[in-house]
Amino acid sequence: MSAQRGQGYALDTVLVCLVLAVLLLGLVMLTSRSVPRAARDAGDAPFFVKGRLQGAAVGIVLAVLLALVPTDFYLKHANLILVLAAVMLVVVLIPGIGHESNGSRRWIRLPGIQLQPSELARVLVLVWVAAYAARRGRELAGSLAGLAKPLGLTFVFCLLLLMEPDFGAAAVLFATAFGLLFIAGAQLRGVLLCLLAAAAGFAALMVSADYRMKRLTCFLNPWAHAQECGYQPVQSLIAIGRGEWFGVGLGESVQKLFYLPEAHTDFLFAVLAEELGLAGVLLTLALFVALAWRALYIAREAATAGLKFQAGLAAAFGLWVGIQSLVNIGVAMSVLPTKGLTLPFMSYGRTSIVVALMWVGMVLRVHHETVLRSRGGASVGARRGMREVAA
């Protein structure tokens, strides 16, 4: 594939290898965990594995396509992208369109597939936040209002997520947007004030619903409610404790045999810890840290090249990977209250894996454009030097 002036596509092989490593590890663990449940519920042992492979295949194709789309397209249509995100989050709340499961209305059913619009909507909101930071950098750095405007709008989208309800997704969206704006240059005083306001707002939301308060009280002492609301945290802790140093062996988990609910999605990490032990846990943490670091490195290189919006896109991806994986692992270890969040690139969920891979394609495009900008700058500098020598 050719690029500007016949140059090849500047592929970031480090990012690609890290994503593939996390995908493969997730596939191994999903295969180990999901077979008993799939055989019982669907009568097809590899049901979840086939769904995961289908999602990964679609995601990789879309990632390749998005890696070819100039990032200026997103910057130019940022407001339209934000409207699209709002439509997606509103449509899923409409009875008859949004599908309800386990008390939450988060999905839209289509023939042969079930979509979760909030996964893509969160990315679209963060694209708009990155565009805002690039266009209004001075306002963002110079006044409290410059920070309050995008955070206020993000909070509106968080409220839409809470109506599903999806408190975990709302918290991750707000934290990622907040971190992105801080990296973009928001003044420290404004950051602290907005942080306090956000903490108060989410605390109020936490106590406003009985089920959220119930999760909080169970989180503080899950063993006192081991057969009720603390059942999942307790079973997760048992799985992690059984793993010890090197695990009980791949495929040998006991907790996955219907003791630990949602072990193929929200609590996949617990089964990983049981089967692979501390060694597997450290490997998983290292992969996620490296993936987040690489995205932030690409963002720094883009910022150095003068590509502010592109830097925001890459930074948002890095922050999202770090924050969501931290929350998922924290829930599995009962460090945080139970949230319905997947472990990025590893947990089962076709929509989540497709959207995550699409985002990887956008970050690869950022890297490509950064390299082209750097090469262009170097070429200009070389021509100027030759003219000076000739003179």
C-alpha positions as CSV (number, residue, x, y, z in Angstrom):
1,M,0.0,0.0,0.0
2,S,1.4,3.3,-1.0
3,A,1.3,6.5,1.0
4,Q,2.4,10.0,0.5
5,R,5.1,10.3,-2.2
6,G,5.4,6.6,-2.6
7,Q,6.3,5.9,1.0
8,G,4.9,2.7,2.5
9,Y,2.4,2.5,5.3
10,A,4.1,3.2,8.7
11,L,2.8,0.3,10.7
12,D,3.5,0.2,14.4
13,T,4.5,-3.4,14.8
14,V,4.9,-3.0,18.6
15,L,1.2,-2.0,19.1
16,V,0.1,-4.8,16.7
17,C,2.1,-7.5,18.5
18,L,0.8,-6.3,21.9
19,V,-2.8,-6.4,20.8
20,L,-2.4,-9.8,19.2
21,A,-0.8,-11.1,22.4
22,V,-3.7,-10.0,24.5
23,L,-6.2,-11.3,22.0
24,L,-4.5,-14.8,22.0
25,L,-4.3,-14.9,25.8
26,G,-7.9,-13.9,26.0
27,L,-8.9,-16.6,23.4
28,V,-7.1,-19.3,25.4
29,M,-8.8,-18.3,28.7
30,L,-12.2,-17.9,27.0
31,T,-11.9,-21.4,25.5
32,S,-10.9,-22.8,28.9
33,R,-13.7,-21.1,30.7
34,S,-16.7,-21.0,28.4
35,V,-16.9,-24.6,27.2
36,P,-18.8,-26.0,30.2
37,R,-21.4,-23.1,30.2
38,A,-21.8,-23.2,26.4
39,A,-22.4,-27.0,26.4
40,R,-25.0,-26.5,29.1
41,D,-26.8,-23.4,27.9
42,A,-26.4,-23.6,24.1
43,G,-25.7,-27.3,23.5
44,D,-22.6,-26.3,21.6
45,A,-19.3,-26.4,23.5
46,P,-17.4,-24.0,21.3
47,F,-20.3,-21.5,21.0
48,F,-18.6,-18.6,22.8
49,V,-15.3,-19.3,21.1
50,K,-16.9,-19.2,17.6
51,G,-18.6,-15.9,18.6
52,R,-15.3,-14.5,19.8
53,L,-13.5,-15.5,16.6
54,Q,-16.3,-13.9,14.5
55,G,-16.1,-10.7,16.5
56,A,-12.3,-10.6,16.2
57,A,-12.4,-11.2,12.4
58,V,-14.9,-8.4,11.9
59,G,-12.9,-6.2,14.2
60,I,-9.6,-6.8,12.4
61,V,-11.2,-6.0,9.0
62,L,-12.7,-2.8,10.3
63,A,-9.4,-1.9,12.0
64,V,-7.6,-2.3,8.6
65,L,-10.2,-0.1,6.9
66,L,-10.0,2.6,9.7
67,A,-6.2,2.6,9.5
68,L,-6.7,4.0,5.9
69,V,-9.1,6.8,6.9
70,P,-7.3,10.2,7.5
71,T,-7.9,11.3,11.1
72,D,-8.9,14.8,9.8
73,F,-12.2,13.2,8.8
74,Y,-13.1,12.7,12.5
75,L,-11.9,16.2,13.3
76,K,-14.0,17.7,10.6
77,H,-17.2,15.8,11.6
78,A,-16.7,15.8,15.3
79,N,-20.0,17.4,16.1
80,L,-21.9,15.0,13.8
81,I,-20.1,12.1,15.5
82,L,-21.3,13.4,18.9
83,V,-24.9,13.5,17.7
84,L,-24.5,10.0,16.4
85,A,-23.3,8.9,19.9
86,A,-26.4,10.6,21.5
87,V,-28.8,8.9,19.0
88,M,-27.3,5.5,19.8
89,L,-27.6,5.9,23.5
90,V,-31.2,7.2,23.2
91,V,-32.4,4.5,20.8
92,V,-31.3,1.7,23.0
93,L,-33.6,3.0,25.8
94,I,-36.7,2.9,23.6
95,P,-38.9,-0.1,24.6
96,G,-39.3,-2.5,21.7
97,I,-35.9,-1.5,20.2
98,G,-33.6,-1.9,23.2
99,H,-33.3,-5.4,24.5
100,E,-33.4,-5.9,28.3
101,S,-31.4,-8.5,30.1
102,N,-30.7,-8.9,33.9
103,G,-32.5,-5.6,34.6
104,S,-30.4,-3.6,32.1
105,R,-31.5,-2.3,28.7
106,R,-28.1,-2.1,26.9
107,W,-28.5,-4.2,23.7
108,I,-30.2,-4.0,20.3
109,R,-31.0,-7.3,18.7
110,L,-30.6,-7.8,15.0
111,P,-30.9,-11.0,13.0
112,G,-28.1,-13.3,14.1
113,I,-26.4,-10.7,16.3
114,Q,-26.8,-8.6,19.4
115,L,-25.2,-5.2,19.6
116,Q,-24.3,-3.0,22.6
117,P,-24.4,0.6,21.3
118,S,-22.7,2.0,24.4
119,E,-19.4,0.4,23.4
120,L,-19.2,2.5,20.2
121,A,-20.9,5.5,21.7
122,R,-18.2,5.9,24.3
123,V,-15.5,5.9,21.7
124,L,-17.4,8.6,19.6
125,V,-17.8,10.8,22.7
126,L,-14.0,10.6,23.3
127,V,-13.3,11.4,19.7
128,W,-15.3,14.6,20.2
129,V,-13.5,15.4,23.4
130,A,-10.1,15.0,21.6
131,A,-11.4,17.3,18.9
132,Y,-12.5,19.9,21.5
133,A,-9.1,19.8,23.2
134,A,-7.3,20.3,19.8
135,R,-9.5,23.2,18.7
136,R,-9.9,25.0,22.0
137,G,-6.6,24.3,23.6
138,R,-6.1,27.9,24.8
139,E,-9.6,28.1,26.3
140,L,-9.1,24.7,28.0
141,A,-5.8,25.8,29.5
142,G,-6.9,29.3,30.4
143,S,-10.2,29.1,32.1
144,L,-12.4,26.9,34.3
145,A,-15.2,27.2,31.8
146,G,-13.0,25.7,29.1
147,L,-12.7,22.5,31.2
148,A,-16.3,22.6,32.5
149,K,-17.9,22.6,29.0
150,P,-16.6,19.3,27.7
151,L,-16.9,17.6,31.1
152,G,-20.5,18.8,31.5
153,L,-21.4,17.4,28.1
154,T,-19.6,14.2,28.9
155,F,-21.6,14.0,32.1
156,V,-24.8,14.2,30.1
157,F,-23.7,11.1,28.2
158,C,-22.9,9.4,31.5
159,L,-26.5,10.1,32.6
160,L,-27.7,8.3,29.4
161,L,-25.5,5.4,30.3
162,L,-26.9,5.4,33.8
163,M,-30.4,5.2,32.4
164,E,-29.6,1.7,30.9
165,P,-28.3,1.4,33.7
166,D,-24.5,1.0,33.3
167,F,-22.7,2.7,36.1
168,G,-19.3,1.1,35.3
169,A,-19.3,2.3,31.7
170,A,-20.3,5.8,32.8
171,A,-17.5,6.0,35.3
172,V,-14.9,4.8,32.8
173,L,-16.1,7.2,30.2
174,F,-15.9,10.2,32.5
175,A,-12.6,9.2,33.9
176,T,-11.1,8.8,30.4
177,A,-12.5,12.1,29.2
178,F,-11.2,13.8,32.4
179,G,-7.7,12.3,32.0
180,L,-7.6,13.3,28.3
181,L,-8.5,16.9,29.1
182,F,-5.9,17.0,31.8
183,I,-3.2,15.7,29.4
184,A,-4.4,18.3,26.8
185,G,-3.4,21.1,29.2
186,A,-6.3,21.9,31.5
187,Q,-5.2,24.1,34.4
188,L,-4.6,22.2,37.7
189,R,-6.9,24.4,39.7
190,G,-9.8,23.7,37.4
191,V,-8.9,20.0,37.3
192,L,-9.1,19.7,41.1
193,L,-12.4,21.6,41.3
194,C,-14.0,19.5,38.6
195,L,-12.6,16.3,40.2
196,L,-14.3,17.2,43.5
197,A,-17.5,18.0,41.7
198,A,-17.4,14.8,39.8
199,A,-16.7,12.8,42.9
200,A,-19.6,14.4,44.7
201,G,-21.9,13.8,41.7
202,F,-21.0,10.1,41.3
203,A,-21.3,9.6,45.1
204,A,-24.8,11.1,44.9
205,L,-25.6,8.7,42.0
206,M,-24.2,5.8,44.0
207,V,-26.6,6.4,46.9
208,S,-29.5,7.3,44.7
209,A,-30.3,3.7,43.8
210,D,-30.8,0.8,46.2
211,Y,-29.0,-1.7,44.0
212,R,-25.9,0.5,43.9
213,M,-25.9,0.9,47.6
214,K,-26.4,-2.8,48.0
215,R,-23.3,-3.5,45.8
216,L,-21.3,-1.0,47.9
217,T,-22.2,-2.6,51.2
218,C,-21.4,-6.0,49.8
219,F,-18.1,-4.7,48.5
220,L,-17.1,-3.5,51.9
221,N,-17.7,-7.0,53.5
222,P,-18.6,-9.6,50.8
223,W,-18.0,-12.5,53.2
224,A,-20.9,-11.3,55.3
225,H,-23.2,-11.7,52.3
226,A,-21.5,-14.7,50.7
227,Q,-24.8,-16.3,49.7
228,E,-26.5,-13.1,48.5
229,C,-25.0,-10.0,46.9
230,G,-21.5,-10.9,47.9
231,Y,-21.6,-14.3,46.1
232,Q,-19.7,-13.1,43.0
233,P,-16.9,-11.3,44.8
234,V,-16.4,-14.3,47.2
235,Q,-16.3,-16.9,44.4
236,S,-13.9,-14.6,42.6
237,L,-11.6,-14.4,45.6
238,I,-11.7,-18.1,46.1
239,A,-10.6,-18.6,42.4
240,I,-7.8,-16.1,42.8
241,G,-6.6,-17.7,46.0
242,R,-6.6,-21.2,44.6
243,G,-4.2,-20.1,41.9
244,E,-1.2,-19.5,44.2
245,W,2.1,-19.1,42.4
246,F,1.6,-21.0,39.1
247,G,-2.0,-22.0,39.1
248,V,-3.9,-25.2,39.1
249,G,-3.3,-25.8,35.4
250,L,-4.9,-24.6,32.2
251,G,-8.5,-26.0,32.0
252,E,-8.4,-27.2,35.6
253,S,-10.4,-24.4,37.2
254,V,-13.1,-25.5,39.6
255,Q,-14.7,-22.1,40.0
256,K,-15.6,-22.0,36.3
257,L,-17.9,-25.0,36.8
258,F,-20.9,-22.8,37.5
259,Y,-19.7,-21.5,40.8
260,L,-18.5,-18.2,39.4
261,P,-21.2,-16.4,37.4
262,E,-20.1,-14.4,34.3
263,A,-16.6,-16.0,34.4
264,H,-16.3,-15.6,30.6
265,T,-17.0,-11.9,30.7
266,D,-16.7,-9.8,33.9
267,F,-14.8,-12.3,35.9
268,L,-12.5,-13.8,33.3
269,F,-9.5,-12.5,35.2
270,A,-10.4,-14.6,38.3
271,V,-10.4,-17.8,36.2
272,L,-7.1,-16.8,34.7
273,A,-5.6,-16.3,38.2
274,E,-6.9,-19.7,39.3
275,E,-5.5,-21.6,36.3
276,L,-2.2,-19.6,35.6
277,G,-1.5,-18.3,39.1
278,L,0.5,-15.3,40.0
279,A,2.7,-15.8,37.0
280,G,-0.2,-15.5,34.7
281,V,-1.5,-12.5,36.6
282,L,1.8,-10.7,36.2
283,L,2.0,-11.5,32.5
284,T,-1.5,-10.2,32.0
285,L,-0.8,-7.0,33.9
286,A,2.5,-6.5,32.0
287,L,0.6,-6.8,28.6
288,F,-2.0,-4.2,29.6
289,V,0.6,-1.8,31.0
290,A,2.7,-2.2,27.8
291,L,-0.4,-1.7,25.6
292,A,-1.4,1.5,27.5
293,W,2.2,2.8,27.5
294,R,2.6,2.2,23.8
295,A,-0.6,4.1,23.0
296,L,0.5,7.0,25.2
297,Y,4.0,6.9,23.5
298,I,2.3,7.2,20.1
299,A,0.3,10.2,21.5
300,R,3.4,11.9,22.7
301,E,5.1,11.4,19.3
302,A,2.0,12.9,17.6
303,A,2.0,15.9,19.9
304,T,5.7,16.5,19.3
305,A,4.9,16.4,15.5
306,G,2.2,19.1,16.1
307,L,-0.7,16.7,15.6
308,K,-2.8,17.7,18.6
309,F,-6.0,16.0,17.7
310,Q,-4.3,12.8,16.6
311,A,-2.4,12.8,19.9
312,G,-5.7,13.1,21.7
313,L,-7.1,10.0,19.9
314,A,-4.1,7.9,20.8
315,A,-4.1,9.1,24.4
316,A,-7.8,8.4,24.8
317,F,-7.2,4.8,23.7
318,G,-4.3,4.4,26.2
319,L,-6.3,5.8,29.0
320,W,-9.3,3.7,28.3
321,V,-7.2,0.5,28.2
322,G,-5.6,1.4,31.4
323,I,-8.7,2.5,33.3
324,Q,-11.1,-0.2,32.1
325,S,-8.6,-3.1,32.7
326,L,-7.8,-1.6,36.1
327,V,-11.5,-1.5,37.1
328,N,-12.2,-5.0,35.8
329,I,-9.2,-6.5,37.7
330,G,-10.1,-4.4,40.7
331,V,-13.6,-5.9,40.7
332,A,-12.3,-9.4,40.3
333,M,-10.0,-8.9,43.3
334,S,-12.9,-7.2,45.3
335,V,-10.9,-4.0,45.5
336,L,-13.8,-2.2,43.8
337,P,-17.6,-2.7,43.8
338,T,-19.0,-5.1,41.2
339,K,-19.3,-3.5,37.8
340,G,-20.5,-5.0,34.5
341,L,-17.3,-4.2,32.6
342,T,-15.4,-6.5,30.3
343,L,-11.6,-7.0,30.3
344,P,-10.4,-5.2,27.1
345,F,-9.6,-7.6,24.2
346,M,-10.0,-10.7,26.5
347,S,-13.6,-11.0,27.8
348,Y,-16.3,-12.4,25.7
349,G,-18.5,-9.8,23.9
350,R,-18.6,-9.4,20.2
351,T,-19.4,-5.7,20.2
352,S,-16.7,-4.9,22.7
353,I,-14.0,-6.7,20.8
354,V,-15.1,-5.2,17.5
355,V,-15.1,-1.7,18.8
356,A,-11.7,-2.2,20.6
357,L,-10.1,-3.3,17.4
358,M,-11.6,-0.5,15.5
359,W,-10.0,1.9,17.9
360,V,-6.7,0.1,17.4
361,G,-7.0,0.9,13.7
362,M,-7.5,4.6,14.5
363,V,-4.4,4.6,16.6
364,L,-2.4,2.9,13.9
365,R,-3.5,5.7,11.6
366,V,-2.3,8.2,14.1
367,H,1.1,6.5,14.1
368,H,1.2,6.5,10.3
369,E,0.4,10.2,10.0
370,T,2.9,11.1,12.7
371,V,5.7,9.3,10.8
372,L,4.7,11.0,7.6
373,R,4.7,14.4,9.4
374,S,8.1,13.7,10.9
375,R,9.5,12.6,7.5
376,G,8.1,15.6,5.8
377,G,9.7,17.9,8.4
378,A,13.0,16.2,8.1
379,S,12.8,16.5,4.3
380,V,12.1,20.2,4.5
381,G,15.0,20.6,7.0
382,A,17.4,18.8,4.7
383,R,16.4,20.9,1.7
384,R,16.9,24.1,3.7
385,G,20.4,22.8,4.8
386,M,21.4,22.1,1.2
387,R,20.3,25.5,0.1
388,E,22.4,27.1,2.9
389,V,25.4,25.1,1.9
390,A,25.0,26.0,-1.7
391,A,24.7,29.7,-0.8
